[in-house]
Amino acid sequence: MDFGPYLMLAMLEGAVLAAVLALMASGLSLVFGVMRVVNVAHGEFYMLGAVMAWVVTQFLAGLGGGAAVNFIAAAVLAPLIVGAIAAAADVTILKRLDYDPERVIVATIGLLYVIQQATLMGYGPDAKPVVAPFNQRLALPWFEFGEDGFQMYYPWGLSTTSYKLFVIVAAVVLLFALRLFMTRSRAGLIMRATQLDRDMATAFGIPVEKVYALVFGAGAALAALAGVLIVPIQQAHYLMGGDALLLSFIVVIIGGLGSLAGTVVAAVIIGMSDGIISVFFTPTLAKIIATLAVALVLVFRPQGLFGVKTR
Amino acid sequence: MTRKDLTLHLGLVALLFALHFILPAYHHGIFARVMVLAVYAIGYNIAFGYTGLLSLGHAMFFAAGMYGMGLVSYHFGVPALPAWVIGVACAAALAFVVGLLALRTQDVSFMIVTLMFAQAAYLIILYFSEVTRGDDGFVIPGALRAIGPFDLSDEGTRYIVAWILFSVALLFSLWLVRHPFGRVLVALRENEERARLLGYDTGRRKLASLVISGTISGAAGAAYAGLFGYVGGSFAGVQYSIFALLWVLLGGAGTVLGPFVGALFMFYLIDLATEVTEAYMLIAGVVLVLLTLFAPQGIVGEIRRRLWKDLP
């Protein structure tokens, strides 16, 4: 393959990663924005979403359902289950710590291992696949101005699948829905009010603890949804949360902690550059560059690349 | 330093020496390992327990010591003692550089920055796998693992060397926290603003604390390589940073004995768990959650709160 088509392929893979990352990181960003706590177990909710998708599709396939119906059921049920688990963890653990930032970090590290190891015991150490609802191979054309003038041809190997395109579209739609929800709905208004001033919100009769439980659940559900979307491309495995967590941290920090728009922009940058660097160099080098970059961003520009200084 | 403090800590040191002659072979081996790992935790405790710097990247200092020592003996055949010194120097240098950068941030940001630096260090070890042997790691040749006539791969020598290292680290940390410098570190932990107002250069003290902490952790890593002969990427992973946090929290952050007590308890707990299930880290997770919920002071911290008010 020539350089051009190769780059295009890398960008397509990067776009899929960016889409999933944007969903997952906006969950982390939502939790940090409203509750001011860092959820280290976020990657495990993503993993749990993928594993739940496998469980639900297996169960329904046993009943004789079709691949598409099973997948839709998984996409609805898995985030609900994971969101409920997260909300329960918020009420039983985080609330009792009074949302103290450092203690929440330690507790969610514990939660990370509990979820991960419980999955290892219940689900096993193997990676298991989920069948995509549709998966046509789409060959992509490439244009060139050569000696014979304008030319269009299909280079060998330059292709994607309809499912990958669906993931990108689905993520865009979901992120728009999330933005509308936060800016236009009453529930979004209440969340933003709690974010701005917890005490004042309490004084106005907003049930802050209930809002926190819902936000924590919703953040986990977003991660789970990202997990469901990725699982037909990349199988469900009990250790898949670690890398995902690291990437979401990177995205949320570069985008500015707590800013949804910044998170999406950063997800596109990180996803695309990770895809491109991974194709031309090695994935390890891509990760070294990304982690060092994020550490230096935090050191020299703590409000993130797109954030504004608040305090 | 009161006589009571000294008696208690020298008592533990003497007890561990006596155990050398009493313990059955299996537990003898575990104690040697725990003493080295406790030194790692003692280092972590100086940053986290006494200065209040919640780092999630101490595995990089442990690994800097380990690889500094391991690589020079593996590739250049440097004997154990000079190689150990080189390892410690590597850890100190890394702690200094990381401290200069990471200490510009605070609280949650500091935690994430140290986590990211440690992750980058881990990935760098994997990336240069031709030199470091990556995840598989390498074994230090037996001929090099000796200090003069003493063979470090011998069980008895290994225990005594681990005991010497542990005793020095324990007594040093006792001396440090009773020294005015250590008192300033505690003041930083309790209220940094006030310490600065009193005229202390808080930035330099925190840097000094992190360098001391990283150096001790690195000394443990280098000793681990020399005593057990194996150097591997898994020691640089995020799990080892979390182990240090877990041991110190369990034993009691900001207590001199805490790191050893925590490391010993956790080591035996995980040892028992591995016999039952493959998912032994479940224990670590449950302990972390329960500690934050019910006993944020840890074991020694609870003793101090209830029984012995001025335990160091």
HADDOCK unambig.tbl for C-alpha pairs under 7 A between the chains (distance, minus, plus):
assign (segid A and resid 97 and name CA) (segid B and resid 293 and name CA) 6.69 0.50 0.50
assign (segid A and resid 103 and name CA) (segid B and resid 292 and name CA) 6.34 0.50 0.50
assign (segid A and resid 106 and name CA) (segid B and resid 288 and name CA) 6.87 0.50 0.50
assign (segid A and resid 107 and name CA) (segid B and resid 288 and name CA) 6.20 0.50 0.50
assign (segid A and resid 107 and name CA) (segid B and resid 289 and name CA) 4.83 0.50 0.50
assign (segid A and resid 107 and name CA) (segid B and resid 292 and name CA) 6.09 0.50 0.50
assign (segid A and resid 110 and name CA) (segid B and resid 284 and name CA) 6.95 0.50 0.50
assign (segid A and resid 110 and name CA) (segid B and resid 285 and name CA) 3.79 0.50 0.50
assign (segid A and resid 110 and name CA) (segid B and resid 286 and name CA) 6.13 0.50 0.50
assign (segid A and resid 110 and name CA) (segid B and resid 288 and name CA) 4.89 0.50 0.50
assign (segid A and resid 110 and name CA) (segid B and resid 289 and name CA) 5.16 0.50 0.50
assign (segid A and resid 111 and name CA) (segid B and resid 285 and name CA) 5.99 0.50 0.50
assign (segid A and resid 111 and name CA) (segid B and resid 289 and name CA) 6.75 0.50 0.50
assign (segid A and resid 113 and name CA) (segid B and resid 281 and name CA) 6.35 0.50 0.50
assign (segid A and resid 113 and name CA) (segid B and resid 282 and name CA) 5.75 0.50 0.50
assign (segid A and resid 113 and name CA) (segid B and resid 285 and name CA) 4.71 0.50 0.50
assign (segid A and resid 114 and name CA) (segid B and resid 282 and name CA) 5.07 0.50 0.50
assign (segid A and resid 114 and name CA) (segid B and resid 285 and name CA) 5.02 0.50 0.50
assign (segid A and resid 114 and name CA) (segid B and resid 286 and name CA) 6.32 0.50 0.50
assign (segid A and resid 117 and name CA) (segid B and resid 279 and name CA) 5.19 0.50 0.50
assign (segid A and resid 117 and name CA) (segid B and resid 281 and name CA) 6.49 0.50 0.50
assign (segid A and resid 117 and name CA) (segid B and resid 282 and name CA) 5.26 0.50 0.50
assign (segid A and resid 118 and name CA) (segid B and resid 282 and name CA) 6.96 0.50 0.50
assign (segid A and resid 120 and name CA) (segid B and resid 279 and name CA) 6.47 0.50 0.50
assign (segid A and resid 121 and name CA) (segid B and resid 279 and name CA) 6.38 0.50 0.50
assign (segid A and resid 284 and name CA) (segid B and resid 123 and name CA) 6.43 0.50 0.50
assign (segid A and resid 284 and name CA) (segid B and resid 127 and name CA) 6.34 0.50 0.50
assign (segid A and resid 288 and name CA) (segid B and resid 120 and name CA) 5.12 0.50 0.50
assign (segid A and resid 288 and name CA) (segid B and resid 123 and name CA) 6.15 0.50 0.50
assign (segid A and resid 288 and name CA) (segid B and resid 124 and name CA) 6.93 0.50 0.50
assign (segid A and resid 291 and name CA) (segid B and resid 116 and name CA) 5.45 0.50 0.50
assign (segid A and resid 291 and name CA) (segid B and resid 120 and name CA) 5.92 0.50 0.50
assign (segid A and resid 292 and name CA) (segid B and resid 116 and name CA) 6.73 0.50 0.50
assign (segid A and resid 292 and name CA) (segid B and resid 117 and name CA) 6.48 0.50 0.50
assign (segid A and resid 292 and name CA) (segid B and resid 120 and name CA) 6.30 0.50 0.50
assign (segid A and resid 295 and name CA) (segid B and resid 113 and name CA) 4.92 0.50 0.50
assign (segid A and resid 295 and name CA) (segid B and resid 116 and name CA) 5.86 0.50 0.50
assign (segid A and resid 295 and name CA) (segid B and resid 117 and name CA) 6.67 0.50 0.50
assign (segid A and resid 298 and name CA) (segid B and resid 109 and name CA) 6.84 0.50 0.50
assign (segid A and resid 298 and name CA) (segid B and resid 113 and name CA) 6.83 0.50 0.50
assign (segid A and resid 299 and name CA) (segid B and resid 101 and name CA) 6.49 0.50 0.50
assign (segid A and resid 299 and name CA) (segid B and resid 102 and name CA) 6.38 0.50 0.50
assign (segid A and resid 299 and name CA) (segid B and resid 104 and name CA) 6.05 0.50 0.50
assign (segid A and resid 299 and name CA) (segid B and resid 105 and name CA) 5.97 0.50 0.50
